[in-house]
């Protein structure tokens, strides 16, 4: 998330894609978000451009499924 927030969207998407693959996988994430797995793969691919509602929906589901919770703090 830090990469996405700092403007390094390409690297941020790549790290998020790796996290998805290493944890629940795109198939299960697709079931949880009611989004086809292939659409999610494209969304987080090099040319993908996820909308904010899709991105935050994915993050919410990942937090619920993995137990990893993100917090934002002012620097």
N, C-alpha and C positions, 0 to 999 in steps of 0.2 A: 504494500500500500504506500509505503514511503516513496518508492520510485514513481508510482502514478501521481502522487501529490506533488512531487518535485518537477513533474513535467516529462520524465523519461518513460513515456507511455509504452514504447516498444519493449523495453526491458521489463517493465512492470507486467505487461501482458504475458511475456514469456515466463516470468517467475510464477505468476498465477496459474498459467497452463501447466507448468511442472508440478505445482502444488496439487492441482486437481488430479493429475495423473498419479501422483504419489499417494494420494489419500483415497478418495471415493470413486474417482474415475468419471469420465464424461457420461457414460450410460446412466449411472445412478443419479448424477447431477441433473441430467435431462429429465428423469422421472420426477425428481423433487421439485424442479422448476417448471414442469410442463412445457419444456422446450426440447425439440429434437437434439440429440447428442451431436449430430453433424452441424447443426446451426451453432451450438455452443463452441465446437471446435473451430469453426470459421470465425466466430466472434472474437476468440482469443488468439487467433492466428496472426501472422505478420501483417496481413492486409485488413484484419478485422477492426471494427470500430463500434464497440458495444455502447448502446445507449445507457444513460445513467441508471434508469430503472432496471435494466437487465444486469448491469454490473453490480448494483447494490443488492439485487435479489440473489445473485450468485453468492456474493459475500455472506449474506445472511444465512443461506442454506449451508455453506461451508462451515460457518461458525457453529451452527446447530449440530452438524454431523461430526465435526472433528473435535469440538470442545476448545478450539483455539479461538479466543475472542480478541478483537482489535479494539484499541482505544485511541482517541485523538487527544493530544495535549498541546497547549500553546507553548511555543518555544520562545 
